[in-house]
Amino acid sequence: MKKSFAILSILSFLLFLAVWASVKSEWILPWDQTLLDQFGKLDWLGMFSIFGSKTVIGLCSIGLILFLWFRKKDFYGIVLVLAAVGGGYGLNTIIKNAIGRERPLFPHGEEGFSFPSGHAMVGSIYLLLIAYFAGMEVKKRSAKWMIYIVCSFLALLTGISRLSIQAHYPSDVLAGFFLALPYLYICLTGYEFFTKKRSIQSKTNKTSFTF
């Protein structure tokens, strides 16, 4: 993994802790409410919430797994998807239950606690995973950047959509974004470690067979 990604992930995790502390102290609540009222006027953003739904994330994850199995024969990639998406859901649920922050008082129909936003966190994880593997299929650097930009923009809209339907406070969404990056970094680091190890073993076996 690139050093810049590692630094960005560490910074992102520190920002998550900062948001967590501000929520715990409740000093951010007035800002949360003010921004939430403003986003409530942008009801058209609510349609992007579907990208963070369990159905869409599940279908996209299955599609990615099938691609990795039939097209790439990438067992470690399949484990990566399961660990990143499934583990992301698990981690998000654990933190939500541990903090126990109530959702905004609004008839959004959502259940469970509010901090951090699952749509922002898990939505970012699976969309960036798609960008990661899709980027491997193109050679042009500009095309890779375009894939990452589109997926990142969709992740951003997915998180913000939760504000327009008043299902989360802005700090919930920020925390989801900030936690997604370091968790994904850990998963990708493990994936690339085992992939590289397998590649080295494969080359060693071929060399031994030749001799």
Order of alpha helices (4+ residues) and beta strands (2+ residues): alpha-alpha-alpha-alpha-alpha-alpha-alpha-alpha
